[in-house]
Amino acid sequence: MSYVITSPCLGEKFGECVEVCPVDCILEGEDMYFIDPDLCIDCGACQAVCPVEAIYHEEDLLPEDEIFIQKAKEFFASAE
């Protein structure tokens, strides 16, 4: 399991999450940031600093936010 960045990040891109991630698994996309689910160590540091409360543990996502799991997987698949 990992953390997922959801819709409040769209168009915001503050970046505090990138600065605190101990494993550098957060990258900037075109309109939001994404967390690499294969690298995330589940520490929660990013969630604690997100000013727009866009980061949730995968298990805590609302049904309408589950699409962001797939968006992150697609983003990192295209980045390879």
DSSP file (Angstrom, degrees, kcal/mol; ACC not computed):
  #  RESIDUE AA STRUCTURE BP1 BP2  ACC     N-H-->O    O-->H-N    N-H-->O    O-->H-N    TCO  KAPPA ALPHA  PHI   PSI    X-CA   Y-CA   Z-CA
    1    1 A M              0   0    0      0, 0.0     2,-0.3     0, 0.0    56,-0.0   0.000 360.0 360.0 360.0 157.3    0.0    0.0    0.0
    2    2 A S        -     0   0    0     39,-0.1    56,-2.6    40,-0.1     2,-0.2  -0.905 360.0 -84.7-149.9 178.0    1.1    3.6   -0.5
    3    3 A Y  E     -A   57   0A   0     -2,-0.3     2,-0.4    54,-0.2    54,-0.2  -0.604  38.5-153.4 -87.9 155.0   -0.1    7.1   -0.2
    4    4 A V  E     -A   56   0A   0     52,-2.9    52,-2.4    -2,-0.2     2,-0.5  -0.990  10.9-135.4-133.7 136.8   -2.0    8.7   -3.1
    5    5 A I  E     -A   55   0A   0     -2,-0.4    50,-0.2    50,-0.2     2,-0.1  -0.814  33.2-168.3 -92.8 131.0   -2.2   12.4   -4.2
    6    6 A T    >   -     0   0    0     48,-2.9     3,-2.1    -2,-0.5     4,-0.3  -0.343  37.2 -62.5-115.1-169.8   -5.8   13.3   -5.1
    7    7 A S  G >  S+     0   0    0      1,-0.3     3,-1.5     2,-0.2    47,-0.1   0.687 114.6  70.8 -54.3 -32.2   -7.8   16.1   -6.7
    8    8 A P  G 3  S+     0   0    0      0, 0.0    -1,-0.3     0, 0.0    46,-0.1   0.769  96.5  57.8 -59.3 -19.0   -7.1   19.0   -4.3
    9    9 A C  G X> S+     0   0    0     -3,-2.1     3,-2.5    45,-0.2     4,-1.0   0.732  76.5 116.4 -79.2 -22.3   -3.5   19.0   -5.8
   10   10 A L  T <4 S-     0   0    0     -3,-1.5    22,-0.2    -4,-0.3    -4,-0.0  -0.257  95.0  -5.3 -53.0 119.2   -4.8   19.5   -9.3
   11   11 A G  T 34 S+     0   0    0     20,-3.4    -1,-0.3     1,-0.1    21,-0.1   0.347 121.1  84.3  79.2  -6.5   -3.4   22.9  -10.4
   12   12 A E  T <4  +     0   0    0     -3,-2.5    -2,-0.2    19,-0.3    -3,-0.1   0.938  50.2 170.3 -90.9 -64.0   -1.9   23.7   -7.0
   13   13 A K     <  +     0   0    0     -4,-1.0    19,-0.1    18,-0.2    -4,-0.1   0.919   5.0 164.6  52.6  56.9    1.5   22.0   -7.0
   14   14 A F        -     0   0    0      1,-0.1    -1,-0.1    -5,-0.0    -5,-0.0   0.911  31.8-148.8 -69.0 -42.9    2.9   23.5   -3.8
   15   15 A G    >>  +     0   0    0      3,-0.0     4,-1.4     1,-0.0     3,-0.5   0.434  57.8 124.8  93.5   0.0    5.7   20.9   -3.5
   16   16 A E  H 3> S+     0   0    0      1,-0.2     4,-1.3     2,-0.2     5,-0.1   0.863  73.8  60.6 -58.7 -33.4    6.1   20.6    0.2
   17   17 A C  H 3> S+     0   0    0      1,-0.2     4,-1.1     2,-0.2    -1,-0.2   0.876 101.0  52.6 -61.4 -38.8    5.5   16.8   -0.2
   18   18 A V  H <4 S+     0   0    0     -3,-0.5     3,-0.4     1,-0.2    -1,-0.2   0.905 106.0  54.4 -63.6 -41.8    8.5   16.5   -2.5
   19   19 A E  H  < S+     0   0    0     -4,-1.4    -1,-0.2     1,-0.2    -2,-0.2   0.804 113.3  40.2 -65.4 -31.2   10.8   18.2    0.0
   20   20 A V  H  < S+     0   0    0     -4,-1.3    -1,-0.2    -3,-0.2    -2,-0.2   0.566  82.1 113.6 -97.9  -8.8   10.0   15.8    2.9
   21   21 A C    ><  -     0   0    0     -4,-1.1     3,-0.8    -3,-0.4     5,-0.1  -0.491  52.4-157.9 -68.5 118.9    9.8   12.5    1.1
   22   22 A P  T 3  S+     0   0    0      0, 0.0    -1,-0.2     0, 0.0    -4,-0.0   0.661  90.6  39.9 -73.2 -14.3   12.7   10.4    2.4
   23   23 A V  T 3  S-     0   0    0     -3,-0.0    -2,-0.1     0, 0.0    -3,-0.0   0.282 103.6-123.0-117.8  10.2   12.8    8.1   -0.6
   24   24 A D    <   +     0   0    0     -3,-0.8    -6,-0.1    -6,-0.2    16,-0.1   0.892  62.0 142.5  51.9  47.9   12.2   10.7   -3.4
   25   25 A C        +     0   0    0     14,-0.1    11,-3.0    -7,-0.1     2,-0.5   0.345  41.7  89.5-100.0   7.4    9.1    8.9   -4.7
   26   26 A I  E     +B   35   0B   0      9,-0.2     2,-0.3    -8,-0.2     9,-0.2  -0.914  53.9 179.3-109.5 124.8    7.1   12.0   -5.5
   27   27 A L  E     -B   34   0B   0      7,-2.4     7,-2.6    -2,-0.5     2,-0.5  -0.895  29.7-111.5-123.6 153.9    7.4   13.6   -8.9
   28   28 A E  E     -B   33   0B   0     -2,-0.3     5,-0.2     5,-0.2     2,-0.1  -0.708  33.1-170.6 -85.9 126.1    5.8   16.6  -10.6
   29   29 A G        -     0   0    0      3,-3.0    -1,-0.0    -2,-0.5     5,-0.0  -0.296  44.1 -81.5 -98.4-169.9    3.4   15.9  -13.4
   30   30 A E  S    S+     0   0    0      1,-0.2     3,-0.1    -2,-0.1    -2,-0.0   0.900 122.9   5.3 -63.7 -42.8    1.9   18.4  -15.8
   31   31 A D  S    S+     0   0    0      1,-0.2   -20,-3.4   -21,-0.0   -19,-0.3   0.372 133.2   8.0-127.2   4.1   -0.9   19.5  -13.5
   32   32 A M  S    S-     0   0    0    -22,-0.2    -3,-3.0   -21,-0.1     2,-0.2  -0.969  76.4 -90.4-166.8 174.3   -0.2   17.8  -10.1
   33   33 A Y  E     -B   28   0B   0     -2,-0.3     2,-0.3    -5,-0.2    -5,-0.2  -0.638  33.9-154.6 -94.0 157.8    2.3   15.7   -8.2
   34   34 A F  E     -B   27   0B   0     -7,-2.6    -7,-2.4    -2,-0.2     2,-0.5  -0.985   9.0-140.3-134.0 144.7    2.3   11.9   -8.2
   35   35 A I  E     -B   26   0B   0     -2,-0.3    -9,-0.2    -9,-0.2    41,-0.1  -0.910  24.0-126.5-103.6 126.7    3.6    9.3   -5.6
   36   36 A D    >>  -     0   0    0    -11,-3.0     4,-2.0    -2,-0.5     3,-1.1  -0.619  16.2-156.2 -72.5 112.7    5.3    6.2   -7.1
   37   37 A P  T 34 S+     0   0    0      0, 0.0    -1,-0.2     0, 0.0    36,-0.0   0.725  90.5  56.5 -66.1 -20.0    3.4    3.3   -5.5
   38   38 A D  T 34 S+     0   0    0      1,-0.1    -2,-0.1   -13,-0.1   -13,-0.0   0.708 115.8  34.9 -82.3 -20.4    6.4    1.0   -6.0
   39   39 A L  T <4 S+     0   0    0     -3,-1.1    -1,-0.1   -14,-0.2   -14,-0.1   0.664  86.5 111.7-105.9 -21.5    8.8    3.3   -4.1
   40   40 A C     <  -     0   0    0     -4,-2.0    -5,-0.0   -15,-0.2   -19,-0.0  -0.312  48.8-162.2 -58.8 130.7    6.5    4.7   -1.4
   41   41 A I        -     0   0    0    -39,-0.0    -1,-0.1    -2,-0.0   -39,-0.1   0.284  38.5-117.1 -99.9   9.0    7.6    3.4    2.1
   42   42 A D        +     0   0    0      1,-0.1    -2,-0.1   -39,-0.1   -40,-0.1   0.826  68.4 139.4  68.0  32.7    4.3    4.4    3.7
   43   43 A C        -     0   0    0      1,-0.0    -1,-0.1   -40,-0.0   -41,-0.0   0.784  53.5-139.4 -83.8 -26.8    5.8    6.8    6.1
   44   44 A G     >  +     0   0    0     12,-0.0     4,-1.7     3,-0.0   -23,-0.0   0.494  61.9 127.8  83.9   3.1    3.2    9.6    5.9
   45   45 A A  H  > S+     0   0    0      1,-0.2     4,-0.8     2,-0.2   -24,-0.1   0.883  73.7  51.1 -60.1 -38.4    5.6   12.5    5.9
   46   46 A C  H >> S+     0   0    0      1,-0.2     4,-0.9     2,-0.2     3,-0.7   0.900 106.6  53.3 -66.2 -41.4    4.0   13.9    2.7
   47   47 A Q  H >4 S+     0   0    0      1,-0.2     3,-0.6     2,-0.2    -1,-0.2   0.883 103.6  57.4 -62.0 -39.1    0.5   13.8    4.1
   48   48 A A  H 3< S+     0   0    0     -4,-1.7    -1,-0.2     1,-0.2    -2,-0.2   0.768 113.6  37.6 -65.3 -26.8    1.6   15.7    7.2
   49   49 A V  H << S+     0   0    0     -4,-0.8    -1,-0.2    -3,-0.7    -2,-0.2   0.477  80.1 121.0-106.3  -2.3    2.8   18.7    5.2
   50   50 A C    X<  -     0   0    0     -4,-0.9     3,-1.0    -3,-0.6     5,-0.1  -0.485  46.9-160.2 -68.2 115.3    0.3   18.9    2.4
   51   51 A P  T 3  S+     0   0    0      0, 0.0    -1,-0.2     0, 0.0    -4,-0.0   0.677  90.5  43.2 -72.4 -16.2   -1.3   22.4    2.6
   52   52 A V  T 3  S-     0   0    0     -3,-0.0    -2,-0.1   -43,-0.0    -3,-0.0   0.287 106.3-123.0-110.9   9.2   -4.4   21.4    0.5
   53   53 A E    <   +     0   0    0     -3,-1.0   -44,-0.1    -6,-0.1    -6,-0.1   0.910  64.3 140.6  50.9  51.0   -4.9   18.0    2.3
   54   54 A A        +     0   0    0    -46,-0.1   -48,-2.9   -47,-0.1     2,-0.5   0.489  40.0  89.2 -98.5  -6.3   -4.7   16.1   -1.0
   55   55 A I  E     +A    5   0A   0    -50,-0.2     2,-0.3    -8,-0.2   -50,-0.2  -0.835  48.9 166.4-107.1 126.7   -2.7   13.1    0.2
   56   56 A Y  E     -A    4   0A   0    -52,-2.4   -52,-2.9    -2,-0.5     2,-0.2  -0.954  41.8-102.7-133.5 151.1   -4.4   10.0    1.6
   57   57 A H  E >   -A    3   0A   0     -2,-0.3     3,-2.0   -54,-0.2     4,-0.4  -0.515  40.0-116.3 -67.3 142.8   -3.4    6.5    2.4
   58   58 A E  G >  S+     0   0    0    -56,-2.6     3,-1.0     1,-0.3    -1,-0.1   0.829 115.5  54.6 -51.9 -37.1   -4.6    4.2   -0.4
   59   59 A E  G 3  S+     0   0    0      1,-0.2    -1,-0.3   -57,-0.2   -56,-0.1   0.704 106.7  52.3 -71.1 -19.7   -6.9    2.3    2.0
   60   60 A D  G <  S+     0   0    0     -3,-2.0    -1,-0.2     2,-0.0    -2,-0.2   0.349  80.2 125.3-100.0   5.3   -8.6    5.6    3.1
   61   61 A L    <   -     0   0    0     -3,-1.0     5,-0.1    -4,-0.4    -3,-0.0  -0.344  62.1-121.9 -67.4 143.4   -9.5    6.9   -0.4
   62   62 A L    >>  -     0   0    0      1,-0.1     3,-1.8    -2,-0.0     4,-0.7  -0.515  32.3-107.7 -73.0 153.4  -13.1    7.8   -1.1
   63   63 A P  G >4 S+     0   0    0      0, 0.0     3,-1.0     0, 0.0     4,-0.3   0.867 120.3  54.8 -53.1 -38.5  -14.5    5.8   -4.1
   64   64 A E  G 34 S+     0   0    0      1,-0.2     3,-0.3     2,-0.1     4,-0.0   0.672 107.1  51.6 -71.8 -14.7  -14.4    8.9   -6.3
   65   65 A D  G X4 S+     0   0    0     -3,-1.8     3,-1.9     1,-0.2     4,-0.3   0.509  81.2  90.8 -96.9  -5.8  -10.6    9.4   -5.6
   66   66 A E  T XX S+     0   0    0     -3,-1.0     3,-1.4    -4,-0.7     4,-0.8   0.729  72.3  73.5 -63.8 -20.0   -9.6    5.8   -6.4
   67   67 A I  H 3> S+     0   0    0     -3,-0.3     4,-2.1    -4,-0.3    -1,-0.3   0.770  84.1  68.0 -62.3 -24.7   -9.0    6.9  -10.0
   68   68 A F  H <> S+     0   0    0     -3,-1.9     4,-1.8     1,-0.2    -1,-0.3   0.714  90.0  62.2 -71.9 -19.1   -5.9    8.7   -8.8
   69   69 A I  H <> S+     0   0    0     -3,-1.4     4,-2.1    -4,-0.3    -1,-0.2   0.947 108.4  42.2 -64.1 -48.7   -4.3    5.3   -8.0
   70   70 A Q  H  X S+     0   0    0     -4,-0.8     4,-2.7     1,-0.2    -2,-0.2   0.882 110.8  56.0 -65.9 -39.4   -4.5    4.5  -11.7
   71   71 A K  H  X S+     0   0    0     -4,-2.1     4,-2.4     1,-0.2    -1,-0.2   0.906 108.7  47.8 -60.3 -41.1   -3.3    8.0  -12.7
   72   72 A A  H  X S+     0   0    0     -4,-1.8     4,-2.4     2,-0.2     5,-0.2   0.924 111.5  49.6 -65.8 -43.9   -0.2    7.6  -10.6
   73   73 A K  H  X S+     0   0    0     -4,-2.1     4,-1.9     1,-0.2    -2,-0.2   0.914 113.1  47.2 -61.2 -42.1    0.5    4.1  -12.1
   74   74 A E  H  X S+     0   0    0     -4,-2.7     4,-2.0     2,-0.2    -1,-0.2   0.895 110.0  53.4 -66.2 -39.5    0.1    5.5  -15.6
   75   75 A F  H  X S+     0   0    0     -4,-2.4     4,-1.0    -5,-0.2    -2,-0.2   0.940 113.5  41.6 -60.7 -47.6    2.3    8.5  -14.9
   76   76 A F  H  X S+     0   0    0     -4,-2.4     4,-0.6     1,-0.2    -1,-0.2   0.798 111.1  56.2 -74.2 -26.8    5.2    6.4  -13.7
   77   77 A A  H >< S+     0   0    0     -4,-1.9     3,-0.5    -5,-0.2    -1,-0.2   0.880 110.5  45.3 -68.0 -37.2    4.7    3.8  -16.5
   78   78 A S  H 3< S+     0   0    0     -4,-2.0    -1,-0.2     1,-0.2    -2,-0.2   0.696 105.9  61.4 -78.7 -18.7    5.1    6.6  -19.0
   79   79 A A  H 3<        0   0    0     -4,-1.0    -1,-0.2     1,-0.2    -2,-0.2   0.621 360.0 360.0 -81.8 -13.0    8.1    8.0  -17.2
   80   80 A E    <<        0   0    0     -4,-0.6    -1,-0.2    -3,-0.5    -2,-0.1   0.488 360.0 360.0 -75.7 360.0   10.2    4.8  -17.6
